[in-house]
Amino acid sequence: MVELEGKLARYYGNSVRVEYVDVFSPRIDDFPMAQRAIFAMNVPLPVIAFDGEPKIAGGISMEMISEELEKRGLTIPD
């Protein structure tokens, strides 16, 4: 996970913030959509959310994350 955070920082600078939340900690209450996806819909971990909305589950793919960020107007600078 630290590797992913480093890559995102290298590619997108301060435009992206990575936060890790243990699904069994009280902090999960701050992410109700992710909490619902995990506990009510049984989506596989890890869950990657953008602005609190779960978008990717079951694996971490830099390509999928980059695609989602591009949909939000962020691109890797040249």
C-alpha positions in Angstrom: 0.0 0.0 0.0 2.9 2.4 0.8 4.2 1.7 -2.7 0.8 2.8 -4.2 0.8 6.0 -2.2 4.3 6.8 -3.4 3.4 6.2 -7.0 0.3 8.4 -6.8 2.3 11.2 -5.1 5.0 10.9 -7.8 2.5 11.0 -10.7 -0.1 13.4 -9.3 1.7 15.4 -6.6 -0.6 17.0 -4.0 -3.7 16.5 -6.2 -4.3 13.1 -4.7 -4.6 12.1 -1.0 -4.4 8.5 0.1 -6.0 7.4 3.4 -6.0 3.9 4.7 -8.9 3.0 6.9 -9.2 -0.3 8.9 -12.7 -1.6 8.2 -12.9 -2.8 11.8 -12.0 0.6 13.3 -14.5 3.3 14.3 -13.1 5.4 11.4 -15.1 3.3 8.9 -18.2 5.2 10.2 -16.8 8.2 8.4 -17.2 6.4 5.1 -20.8 5.2 5.0 -20.9 4.2 1.3 -17.8 2.1 1.7 -19.1 0.7 4.9 -22.3 -0.4 3.2 -20.4 -1.9 0.3 -18.2 -3.9 2.5 -20.6 -5.1 5.2 -24.0 -5.1 3.4 -23.0 -6.0 -0.1 -20.0 -8.1 0.7 -17.7 -6.6 -1.9 -14.1 -8.0 -1.6 -11.4 -6.0 0.1 -9.6 -3.8 -0.5 -12.1 -1.2 -1.5 -10.8 2.0 -3.1 -13.1 5.0 -2.8 -12.9 8.4 -4.5 -14.4 11.3 -2.5 -15.9 8.6 -0.2 -17.6 6.7 -3.0 -16.4 3.1 -3.6 -15.3 2.5 -7.1 -12.8 -0.3 -7.1 -12.9 -3.5 -5.1 -11.0 -6.8 -4.8 -7.6 -5.6 -5.9 -5.4 -2.6 -6.5 -4.6 -1.6 -10.0 -2.7 1.6 -10.7 -4.3 1.6 -14.2 -7.8 1.5 -12.8 -7.0 4.2 -10.3 -5.5 6.4 -13.0 -8.6 5.8 -15.2 -10.9 6.9 -12.4 -8.7 10.0 -11.6 -8.8 10.9 -15.3 -12.6 10.8 -15.3 -12.3 13.4 -12.5 -10.0 15.6 -14.6 -6.6 14.6 -13.2 -3.9 13.5 -15.6 -0.3 12.5 -15.1 1.8 15.6 -16.0 4.3 15.2 -18.8 
